[in-house]
Amino acid sequence: MKKRHLLFLRDVFIYTFTAFGGPQAHIAVLLREFVEKRHYITESELMELNALSQVLPGPASTQTLVGIAWKVGGLRLALITFLIWILPSATIMGLAAISYKMFANQAKFSHIISYVQPIAVGIVAYATYTFANRFLKTRVSTMLAIGSLISTLILQNAYAFPLLILLGGIISSAMETQQQENELRVKLYANVNPNKVAYFIGILLFFAALGAIINQTSPFSLPIRLFENFYRNGILIFGGGQVMVPLMYTEFVEVKHYLSNSEFLSGYALQQALPGPTFSFTSFLGGITLGNKGFGVGGQIIGSLVAVIGVNTPGLILILFIVPFWEDLKKITRIKNSLSGINAVSVGFMATAFILLVRPFGGNWLAYGLMAGTFALLHFTKIKTPIIIIIGILLGLFF
């Protein structure tokens, strides 16, 4: 391996343990450290990779970093970079899932969690507000957001998400695109390897079919179905980790009851205090799910691995598959215009999650106060999310 590649991996390692704040903060660090300081890529290349990650489903920060690695050193460096980036936070979240039951019944731990969970809901509220402010610019996008909110509240079904995302993309693309791109589409599709497309779709269909066919009482059934759940969500999540939360909450808590509201919020709060990708939250979800089903520590480790691999695989395949012909892809206005509808629908999902997360508060005015205080701190100050989580923990310790 070249010296430049080793230096790049060292910088990725440092970045992994200092990248707080989600995709918006991550891109600023990448610009400073990887473009201006090290000159691994140009600023325009970074902005194009970031734009591509917004168009594609999957973890935006992960896809951008892997795309940089691919440009610097090809496929091998991209895969090593992916592992360095995802493993530390995913491991911590997996260990948190394994040890959660040890602390859950302790009075002091429960008291601390009672302060931290409303803060997590406040973070979701701020993310919803931020996304709405950024993406709901037209009447069409506003109506799509309202429609997805009402639909998901009524249907409470995991399969509503892909249908609504598809519908939102089709509507916005049809309304905002003129008929002028046939030749470019032919050129782009000529570059597409149909075998890669078949593998991508085939993985989803194979595990979906296997999960449906295998005996539901078999110990292998749930891990297989869990992989399909996370892989499918990895295909559907546009906009990064903020959008992942409502999809996961509705499917795993409200619909399938794999884990409780308290467990979900506790894991989300912990993830917000860690550096690295928001998608590592899935490691906690997978571990808790199999733990709740009586699989033991070994099963929880399998659950964490299944979740992380499942949710990240689609985004990893897509970024490595599409980067080589992004120059053609980015010119297709119909693809670009579908994103506004997808983002609008995602705002509706986030609002749904917020409503469902607030519902258990009941008459707990302290919880409402902590949630509102979190929103205010994020909106009106420059205090970072990890600091607010630590404040919540301290409040639970001393009050």
N, C-alpha and C positions, 0 to 999 in steps of 0.2 A: 504494500500500500504506500502511496506517495506521501511525502512529508506534508504537503498541502492538505491531503485528506485526513491525516492524523490531527493536524491543527484544527481542521473543521470539526472533527468529532469531539475534540477537547472543548471547543466553543459551544457545541450542542449540549455537552454535559453541564457546563456552567449555566447555560440558558435554561436547561430543564429545572434547575433548582432555584432559579430567580424569577421565573416567568409567572407572576401573579396577575390577576385582573381580567382574564378572559381574552378573546381574540383581539379586541380593540387595543388593549394594552400590549399584547404580544407583538402586533405588527409594528408598534413604535420601537420596541426593543430590537426586533429584527432589522429595522431600518438603521438604527444606530450602530449595532454591533456587527451585523453581517454585510451591510452595504457600505456605510460610511467609514467604518473602522477597518474591516478586513477585506472589503471589495470582492467578496465571493461572487456576487452578482451585481447588476446595475439597479438603480432605483426603479427604472421603468420595468425591468424584469420582475422585481419584487411586487410592484403594484399589479402587474398582469397576473402573477401567480395568486395574489390575494383576491383579485376579481374572479379568477377561475374557481377558487375555493368557495366563493359565494354562490356561483352558478351551480356547482355540484352539490349533491347531498353528502353528508358526512361531516367530520370534525374539521372546521375551517383552519384552526391553528396547526393541526397535525398535517393537513394536506399542503399548506403553504410551506412548512418546514421540510417535508419530504420532497416537495417540488424543488426547493433550493438545493437539497442534497443531490437530487437526480441531475440537475444542471451542473453541479460541481464535480460529481464523480460517478454518475450512472446508477444503475439498478442496485449494485452491491452496497454502495454508500447510502443510498436511500433507505434500504431495508435496515441497515445497522442504525441509522439515525432514528428511524421509527421506533426501534426497540429501546434505545437510550431515552427517548422522549416519553414513551408510554409506561415503561416498567416501574420506575420509582413510585409515582403517585398511585398506580394501579395496585402495586404491592401493599402500600400503606392502607388503601381502602379495603383490600381483601383481608388484611389482618384486623382491621376495625370490624369487619363483618363477623370474623371468627370470635373476637373477644366481646362483641356487643352484648351477648346474653349474660356474660359474667357480671357486667356492670348494670344491666337494665333494671334489675330488681333492687338495687341499692338506693336508699332514700336520697342520699346526697347527689348521686348521678341523675336521678329523676328530677331533682330540683334544678340542677344546672340545665338539663335538657329543656325544662319548662321555660327557661329564659332564651335558650339558643334557637328553639324551633320557630317562635314568632319572628326572630331576626331573619331566619331563612325565608319565611313567607314574605317579609319586607323586601328581600333581595329579588324574589320572583316578581313582586309588584313593580319594583323599579325597572327590571328587565322588560316587563310588559309595557310600561310607560315609554321606555326608551325606544323599543321596537315600533310601537304605535306612532310615536312622534316622527320616526325616521321613514316609515314605509306607508303610512296611510295619508297619502298626499292627494288622492283623487276620490271622487264619489264611488267609482267602481271598487277601488281597494278597500274603502271603508265598508261598503256593502258586503264584500267578500269576507272581511273580518267578522262582521256582525253575523253573517250567515253561518260561518264555521263555529262561532261561539254558541249560537242557538242549537245548531245541529249536534255538536258534541255533548252539550248538556242534556239534550233529549235522548240521543241514541246510546251514549255511554258504551260504545262498542269500538274495539280496537281496529276493526276494518273500516270504520268511518274515516280514519286518518288518511290512508292512501287514496281513497276516492275523492275526498275533499281537496287534497293537495293536487291531484291530477286535474280536477275540475277547475281549481283556481288558476293553475298554469295555462290551461286551454283557453279560459275566458280572457285572461289578460293578454295572452299572445294573439288571439284572434282579433281583439279590439285595438291593439297597438301596432300591429305589423301590416305592412303593405305586401302585395304579391310581387316580389322582385328578386327571389333568391334561388330559383331552381338550379341554375348552373353551378352556383357555389355549393349547394347541397350535394349535387352529383359528385363534385370534386372531393368533398369531405368524406362522403360515404365510400368513395373508392379507396380511401386510406384506412378504412376500418377493417380490422381483422375479425371476420365473423366468428372464428373459433373463440376469441377472447370474450365476445359478447355472449356466446353460448355458455361458456364457463361461468360467467358472471350471473346470468339468469338461472343456469342449471343448478348452482349451489343452493339458491333460494328454493327452487321447486323441489329439489331432492330432499332437503331437510323438512320442508313443509309436508311433503308426502310421507316421509318416514315417520314424522311425528304423529301424523293422522293414522297411519297403518299399525304402528307398533302397539302392543297391548298397553293400555293406560295404567295397568297395575305393575308393569315391568319397571325395575329400578332404572332402566336406561331411557324410559319414556320422557321424564321431565327434563333431564339435561339436553336431550335432542330438541324437544319443543322449545326449551329456553334459548338454545342457539338460534333456532329459526326466528323466535321473537326478536332477539337483539339484531340479528342480521337484517331482518325486514325493517326494523327501526333505523338501522344504519343507512339503508337505502332511502328512507323517507325524510330524514332530518335535514332540512335546509336551514342555514343560519347559525349552526353551531350548537353549543351546549345549552344556551338559554332556551332553545326550542325543544331540546331533548327532554327537559324536565316535565313539561305538560304531557307529552306523549307517554313517557314512562309512568308518570303518576296515574294517568287515566287507565292505562292498560294493566299495570301490575298491582295497583292499590284498589282502584274503584271497580274494575271489571273482573280481574282474575284473583284478587285477594292473596297475592303471593306474599305480601308484607303489609304491615300496618302503616297508617298515616305517620305515627310517631317514629317508626323505624326509617321511613323514607326521608322525613325532614331532618332527622339526626345525621344520616349519611350525607345528605346534601349540604348541610351546614359544615360538616367536617371537610368535605371536598372544597368548599369555598375558602377555607383557611389554608389550603395547600397550593404550592406552585404546580404548574404543569397543565395538562389538558382536562377540560371539564368532563370529557367522555370517560375519564377514569372512575367517575361516579358509578358506572355500570358494574365495576368490580365489586362494589359494596352490594348492589342490588342482587347480583347473581349469587354471592356468598350467603346473604341473608335468606334468599328464596330457598335454596337447597337446605340451609340450616333449619328453617321453619318446617320443612317437609321431612325432617328426621334423618338427613343424610350424614350427619356427623362432620367432623373437621375435614376429613378427606373429601367429602362431598362438597363442602363449602369452598375448598380450594378449586375443585373442578368447576363449580358454579361461577367463581370469579374469572377463571380462565375462559370458560365458554362465553361469558358475557363480554369480556374485553376483546376477544378474538372476533366474536360475532359482530359487534357493533362497529369495529374499526375496519374489518375486511373490505366492505363495499367502498368506503372512501379511499382506502389505500389502493385498491385495484383501479378505481376511476382516475385518481391523480396520475398514476404511473402509465395508465392506458391513454389518457387524453393529452397530457403535456406535449408529446411529440407532434401532434397536429393541432395544437391550440391556436396557431396563427390563422388557420382556416375556420376553426370552430367559433372564435370570437367575433367573426364577421357576420354570423347568421343572426339577424335581428330577431327572428322568431324565437330562438332559444333564449336570447338575452331578455326579451320582453316577457317571457313566461315567468321570470323570476319575481316580478312585482306582484303577480297574483299569488304565487307560492308564499311569498313573505307575508302578504296580507292575511292569507288563511292561517299562517303560523301565529300571527298576532292573536287571532281568535282562539287558537289552541292555548296560548299562554294565559289569556284572560279566563278561559275555562278552568285551567289549573289553579289560578289564583282564587277563584270563587270556591272551588272544591277544597282548597287548603285552608281557607278562612272559616269554612263551615264548622269544623270541630271546636273553634274557639268558644262558641256559645256566648255566655255572658261574662267571659274572662276579659275584663277591661285592661288588665295588665298586659295581656297578649296583644290586644289591639294597640296599646300605647307603644310597646316595643316594636311592633311592625311599622307603625307610623313614624317612629323615631328613626328606624333604620332607613326608611324611604327618604326622610328629610336629610339625613346625613349624607346619603349617596347622591342626592339631587343638589343640595346646596353647599356641600363642602368637597374637599379633595381627599377625604379620609377613605382609605382602601378597604375593600371587603374583609380581608383577613383581620384587620384591626378591629372592625366592628364585631366579628365573631369572638375575638379574644375578650372584648368588652363584655359581651354577653356571658361568657364563661366566668369572668370575674364577678359579675353581678350575682350569678348563681352561687358562687363560692362564699360570698360575704354578706348576702342579704337573704 
